Amino acid sequence: MAGDGGRRRILVAASVVAGLCAFVTTALVGIGVGTILAQRDRTYHLERLFAATELTFQAALDPRYQTKAEEIGRVATRLSVLDVVKGGAIFDTSGHLLQTFGEAASTSFRDITANARTIHPTADPARVEFYLSPELTATPFHILTRMDTGPTAELQALALTHAVIISLTAAVGAALGAALVIEARMAAPLRKTLDILALVMKDPALADTGDRLPSDRTEVGRLGAELERFRGFLAEIWRKKVLVAESLLEQSPFAIVQMVADGTPTFANPPANALFDRDLVRSQVSAPLVIRDVESGVRSVLKEHADRFGGECRLVEIITAEGARYAICGGLMVGRQTRTPTYVAMFADATQAQRSRLAAESDLREQKRLLRQSERRTLEVKLSLEACLALMGGAGDGASQHMEVVDFAEEWFSVAQGSGLVTAFNIGKESPLLAGARDDLRAVIRLALLVAYARVGSAPVMMTFDLKGINFETAGLSIKAQRAALEATEDDAIVADWHLAVAALRASARRVGAQIGDIVATDEGTQVRLILKGAAERLQTGMKAG
């Protein structure tokens, strides 16, 4: 209703503006024409006055004394006394002022010679000066006469006043006529057209009912005829297609949301309101349509989601008062090339399926965690049993050998990493030969690694194995271990007893003649150091043979 009132005021304003334009135009034209005519009459009167002045001087001068300045001065003075002229001046051919009579002339001889005019205006609007050249007066003198133009100015002002009055009267008539023409031929038919179009917009299905629009041979009439045909076409299309489409959208089992170009929803069927748990059209100002793309994790309003992914169907998350809901979302833009494109988004509720999937994935992750925990603890138990066997006597007496033991460390790290005990490890570049039985050396290396691992207290860990030769007879072993995670849980606790591992390490070390340097445990990790026998005897034997 406010819009209709505004449009009606515009039509009234159009009539008023048309009247004002006609008034101003007519007044300006009339006053302009009157001014031009008055100026033309003044020019005509001055020319006639100049001709009369010329004839007067020619008649007053005695041909016998035309060459005498005194005689010409006496004639000019008599004419001034008789009020035929108001004054003037006489110059000789060289420009010297010979005589003045009556009022002094304001035009100089230089102005006379510089301009070819015979009529010279003055500062006084009631005076004008005429230049009578020697050719006109048949004398050897230049004569200026000062004339009174007061009556002419009064007549000109009176004529201009009459022209203004006539122009304003005509302007008022033109303004009323223009306003009436605009009102009768344009404003009134357009108001009726607006009333009918308002009913059409209110219910397009009934667009072809009611009064017919004004139609005649004018521009407004032709517009009305075209709008009348459009009414019939709109009503037919609306009843055949739009109403059917609205019915299908309302009854659709899928959630459908229609938005304008800025993302404001203009339509949402009941499944859409149920999916978002609110009335989308009424609540769009206070709560915009925000969804999260599950795959990318991007949270955005519905329009931005449609712009980003287009018609691709994607799983989205919708936060409601009852919790998160999930749906398969697809969208498209209708009328992309028009000024008012429309976005249509369709949702298929997948909440139950997604919740079941999330529960299954959670169960799978839990089972994998339990499996990794079981594998890690199984290996820890095996390593503890291995420590028990070493503590009870080991593998028995074996032949002493000189061999590299880095392979034993790599074997242990490989198994430990596969079971989740170790996430990363590093083995030094040196690999000196050690002396001892193979099984005993293998036990020492494995038990030293177990001590460093178990002393940390929580798995998984990161470890460093560094074996370096001290001299021909000894080699130093340093093993470091530290937590791989900053925070540990109860499930990360190591079940292997590090005390048992240390006792077994001491027993195995005695069998190969090794010495345990120290076992240091700090907040940063654990360090185990051992001194092992080197292959000095083999080296000396080889030197003698050489």
URGI-V436528 format. One record per residue. RES is the residue in one letter. SS is DSSP state (h for helix, s for strand, l for the rest). PSI is psi in whole degrees, 0 to 359 (NA if undefined). D_CENTER is the distance of its C-alpha to the mean C-alpha in Angstrom with 1 decimal. Layout:
# URGI-V436528
res->[RES;RES]
ss->[SS;SS]
psi->[PSI;PSI]
d_center->[D_CENTER;D_CENTER]
This chain:
# URGI-V436528
res->[M;A;G;D;G;G;R;R;R;I;L;V;A;A;S;V;V;A;G;L;C;A;F;V;T;T;A;L;V;G;I;G;V;G;T;I;L;A;Q;R;D;R;T;Y;H;L;E;R;L;F;A;A;T;E;L;T;F;Q;A;A;L;D;P;R;Y;Q;T;K;A;E;E;I;G;R;V;A;T;R;L;S;V;L;D;V;V;K;G;G;A;I;F;D;T;S;G;H;L;L;Q;T;F;G;E;A;A;S;T;S;F;R;D;I;T;A;N;A;R;T;I;H;P;T;A;D;P;A;R;V;E;F;Y;L;S;P;E;L;T;A;T;P;F;H;I;L;T;R;M;D;T;G;P;T;A;E;L;Q;A;L;A;L;T;H;A;V;I;I;S;L;T;A;A;V;G;A;A;L;G;A;A;L;V;I;E;A;R;M;A;A;P;L;R;K;T;L;D;I;L;A;L;V;M;K;D;P;A;L;A;D;T;G;D;R;L;P;S;D;R;T;E;V;G;R;L;G;A;E;L;E;R;F;R;G;F;L;A;E;I;W;R;K;K;V;L;V;A;E;S;L;L;E;Q;S;P;F;A;I;V;Q;M;V;A;D;G;T;P;T;F;A;N;P;P;A;N;A;L;F;D;R;D;L;V;R;S;Q;V;S;A;P;L;V;I;R;D;V;E;S;G;V;R;S;V;L;K;E;H;A;D;R;F;G;G;E;C;R;L;V;E;I;I;T;A;E;G;A;R;Y;A;I;C;G;G;L;M;V;G;R;Q;T;R;T;P;T;Y;V;A;M;F;A;D;A;T;Q;A;Q;R;S;R;L;A;A;E;S;D;L;R;E;Q;K;R;L;L;R;Q;S;E;R;R;T;L;E;V;K;L;S;L;E;A;C;L;A;L;M;G;G;A;G;D;G;A;S;Q;H;M;E;V;V;D;F;A;E;E;W;F;S;V;A;Q;G;S;G;L;V;T;A;F;N;I;G;K;E;S;P;L;L;A;G;A;R;D;D;L;R;A;V;I;R;L;A;L;L;V;A;Y;A;R;V;G;S;A;P;V;M;M;T;F;D;L;K;G;I;N;F;E;T;A;G;L;S;I;K;A;Q;R;A;A;L;E;A;T;E;D;D;A;I;V;A;D;W;H;L;A;V;A;A;L;R;A;S;A;R;R;V;G;A;Q;I;G;D;I;V;A;T;D;E;G;T;Q;V;R;L;I;L;K;G;A;A;E;R;L;Q;T;G;M;K;A;G]
ss->[l;h;h;h;h;h;h;h;h;h;h;h;h;h;h;h;h;h;h;h;h;h;h;h;h;h;h;h;h;h;h;h;h;h;h;h;h;h;h;h;h;h;h;h;h;h;h;h;h;h;h;h;h;h;h;h;h;h;h;h;l;l;h;h;h;l;l;l;h;h;h;h;h;h;h;h;h;h;h;h;h;l;l;l;l;l;s;s;s;s;s;l;l;l;l;l;s;s;s;s;s;s;s;l;l;l;l;l;h;h;h;h;h;h;l;l;l;l;s;s;s;l;l;l;l;l;s;s;s;s;s;s;l;h;h;h;h;l;l;l;l;s;s;s;s;s;s;s;l;h;h;h;h;h;h;h;h;h;h;h;h;h;h;h;h;h;h;h;h;h;h;h;h;h;h;h;h;h;h;h;h;h;h;h;h;h;h;h;h;h;h;h;h;h;h;h;h;h;h;h;h;h;l;h;h;h;l;l;l;l;l;l;l;l;l;l;l;l;h;h;h;h;h;h;h;h;h;h;h;h;h;h;h;h;h;h;h;h;h;h;h;h;h;h;h;h;h;h;h;h;h;l;l;l;s;s;s;s;s;l;l;l;l;l;s;s;s;s;l;h;h;h;h;h;h;h;l;l;l;l;l;l;l;l;l;l;l;l;l;s;s;s;s;l;l;l;l;l;s;s;s;h;h;h;h;h;h;h;h;l;l;l;l;s;s;s;s;s;s;s;l;l;s;s;s;s;s;s;s;s;s;s;s;s;l;l;l;l;l;l;l;s;s;s;s;s;s;s;s;l;h;h;h;h;h;h;h;h;h;h;h;h;h;h;h;h;h;h;h;h;h;h;h;h;h;h;h;h;h;h;h;h;h;h;h;h;h;h;h;h;h;l;l;l;l;l;l;l;l;s;s;s;s;l;l;h;h;h;h;h;h;h;h;h;h;h;h;h;l;l;l;s;s;s;s;s;s;l;l;l;l;l;l;s;s;s;s;h;h;h;h;h;h;h;h;h;h;h;h;h;h;h;h;h;h;h;l;s;l;l;s;s;s;s;s;s;s;s;s;l;l;l;l;s;s;s;s;s;s;s;s;s;s;l;l;l;l;l;l;h;h;h;s;l;l;l;l;h;h;h;h;h;h;h;h;h;h;h;h;h;h;l;l;l;s;s;s;s;s;s;s;s;l;l;s;s;s;s;s;s;s;s;s;s;l;h;h;h;h;h;h;h;h;h;h;l]
psi->[320;321;320;317;320;317;323;319;326;319;319;316;325;318;316;316;320;318;317;318;317;320;309;316;313;317;314;317;315;314;321;315;318;319;317;318;319;319;321;319;322;317;317;318;319;321;318;321;321;317;321;320;319;314;324;312;319;324;329;337;135;123;337;335;27;345;4;124;326;318;318;322;318;320;316;324;319;317;326;319;321;0;23;320;161;340;190;194;156;128;147;183;340;355;5;138;119;319;149;156;140;220;143;141;142;346;129;166;327;319;325;314;333;330;143;16;155;345;124;122;159;175;334;119;344;8;150;149;133;138;119;110;163;329;324;321;354;35;165;19;155;123;130;128;134;121;154;125;19;310;323;319;321;318;321;318;321;318;321;321;315;321;320;315;314;320;315;321;316;324;319;316;319;321;314;318;316;319;319;321;314;318;314;322;339;305;310;313;323;324;318;320;319;320;317;319;328;320;323;316;329;320;88;336;336;29;331;15;167;193;152;152;149;136;127;200;358;172;319;322;317;324;318;321;318;319;327;318;323;324;312;317;318;316;319;312;318;316;324;327;309;313;322;317;319;320;319;320;319;322;359;139;346;150;127;131;130;133;154;185;330;5;3;125;133;346;139;124;168;318;327;317;323;322;317;355;36;166;109;321;319;332;10;335;316;333;98;162;98;130;163;126;121;318;312;341;5;128;128;169;163;321;316;324;317;322;323;317;354;226;7;131;123;152;127;158;134;123;123;177;336;5;186;139;157;146;154;120;134;147;165;159;127;130;45;326;358;175;342;73;156;136;135;123;137;137;137;117;122;29;311;316;319;321;320;321;315;320;319;319;322;317;320;317;322;318;321;321;317;323;316;321;320;317;318;316;328;316;321;321;319;316;325;320;322;322;322;317;319;324;330;358;350;209;8;180;128;163;136;137;167;116;163;142;5;328;326;319;317;321;313;315;322;313;318;322;322;333;2;10;322;133;326;149;162;131;131;162;333;148;74;156;138;156;137;170;145;311;323;318;319;319;319;313;312;319;323;318;320;320;313;320;310;329;338;319;335;144;161;171;167;135;155;130;119;114;122;143;131;309;195;344;341;160;144;134;128;125;127;143;143;159;140;335;146;323;140;149;177;328;342;358;140;128;344;134;115;335;316;319;322;319;317;323;319;317;316;323;323;328;336;8;26;160;136;117;290;159;107;129;123;180;335;342;195;144;130;130;136;154;121;158;139;185;51;321;313;321;316;320;318;323;321;317;322;NA]
d_center->[33.7;31.6;29.8;33.3;34.6;31.7;32.4;36.2;35.6;33.7;36.8;39.1;37.1;37.2;41.0;41.2;39.1;41.2;44.3;43.1;42.2;45.6;47.3;45.6;46.2;49.8;50.6;49.2;51.0;54.3;54.2;53.4;56.3;58.6;57.8;58.4;61.7;62.8;62.1;64.0;66.9;67.1;67.2;69.9;71.9;71.7;72.9;75.9;76.7;76.7;79.0;81.3;81.3;82.2;85.1;86.3;86.6;88.3;90.8;91.4;92.1;95.7;95.7;98.5;96.4;93.0;93.1;93.9;91.0;93.3;94.1;90.4;89.5;92.3;91.0;87.4;88.6;90.6;87.6;85.6;88.3;88.4;84.5;84.0;81.7;80.2;80.8;80.1;81.1;83.2;82.3;84.5;83.3;82.3;80.0;82.4;82.4;86.0;85.9;83.7;84.6;83.2;79.6;78.3;76.0;72.4;71.9;73.1;75.0;72.0;69.8;72.5;72.8;69.0;68.2;70.0;69.6;72.6;70.8;69.1;67.1;67.8;66.0;68.0;66.6;70.2;71.6;71.4;73.5;75.1;76.1;79.5;80.0;83.5;83.2;82.8;85.6;87.9;88.3;87.4;85.1;81.4;81.3;78.4;78.9;76.8;76.4;75.4;72.4;72.1;73.3;71.0;68.0;69.0;69.3;65.9;64.2;66.0;64.8;61.2;61.4;62.7;59.9;57.3;58.9;59.1;55.5;54.2;56.4;55.1;51.5;52.1;53.6;50.8;48.1;50.0;50.5;46.8;45.7;48.3;47.3;43.6;44.5;47.0;45.4;41.7;40.8;43.4;42.7;38.9;39.5;41.6;39.0;36.3;38.8;39.4;35.8;35.1;37.8;36.4;33.0;34.8;36.8;36.0;39.0;41.3;39.5;42.8;45.0;45.9;46.5;45.8;43.4;45.1;45.8;47.8;47.6;45.1;41.4;40.8;43.6;42.2;38.8;40.7;42.6;39.5;37.9;41.2;41.1;37.5;38.7;41.3;39.0;36.4;39.2;40.6;37.4;36.5;39.9;40.3;36.9;34.4;37.0;38.3;34.8;34.1;37.5;36.8;33.5;35.2;38.1;36.2;37.0;33.5;30.6;28.2;24.9;23.2;19.6;17.6;14.3;12.4;14.9;17.4;20.9;23.3;26.2;27.8;31.4;33.9;33.6;29.8;30.5;33.3;31.3;28.6;31.5;30.0;29.2;25.6;25.1;26.6;25.1;21.5;20.5;22.4;22.0;19.1;20.2;19.9;21.8;22.6;23.4;26.9;27.2;24.1;23.9;20.1;19.4;16.5;16.1;17.9;15.1;13.5;17.1;17.8;14.9;16.2;19.9;20.2;23.8;25.2;27.3;26.7;28.3;26.1;27.1;26.7;27.7;29.9;32.4;35.1;33.5;31.5;31.7;31.0;30.2;29.6;26.3;25.4;22.9;22.2;20.1;22.4;21.8;19.0;20.0;20.1;17.9;18.3;18.2;19.7;19.5;23.0;23.7;27.3;28.8;32.3;33.6;34.8;35.3;39.1;38.9;36.2;38.2;41.3;39.6;38.4;41.9;43.5;41.3;42.1;45.8;45.6;44.0;46.7;49.4;48.2;48.2;51.7;52.8;51.6;53.3;56.5;56.5;56.0;58.7;61.1;60.9;61.4;64.5;65.8;65.4;67.2;70.0;70.2;70.6;73.3;75.2;74.9;76.2;79.2;80.4;77.9;78.9;82.4;84.0;82.6;83.4;81.7;79.3;77.1;73.6;69.9;68.1;64.4;64.6;65.5;62.3;60.1;61.8;61.1;57.5;56.9;58.3;56.6;53.2;53.7;54.5;51.7;53.8;52.2;48.6;49.3;52.5;53.7;57.3;58.7;59.8;63.5;65.9;69.5;72.5;73.8;77.4;78.2;78.5;75.5;75.0;75.4;72.9;70.4;71.0;70.5;67.1;65.9;67.1;65.6;62.2;62.8;63.7;60.5;58.4;60.1;60.2;56.4;56.6;53.3;52.0;50.4;51.2;50.8;54.1;55.6;59.1;60.8;64.4;66.0;69.7;71.3;74.6;76.9;77.9;74.8;71.1;68.4;65.9;62.7;60.4;57.3;55.1;52.1;49.7;46.8;44.8;44.1;45.1;48.0;48.9;52.3;51.8;51.5;54.9;57.5;60.7;62.8;65.3;64.9;68.4;69.9;68.1;69.4;73.0;72.8;71.4;74.3;76.8;75.4;75.1;78.8;79.7;78.1;79.0;75.5;74.6;71.6;70.2;67.8;65.2;62.5;59.8;57.0;53.6;52.2;54.5;58.0;60.2;63.5;65.9;69.1;71.8;73.2;76.3;75.7;77.7;80.0;83.1;81.8;80.6;84.0;85.8;83.7;84.5;88.3;88.2;86.4]
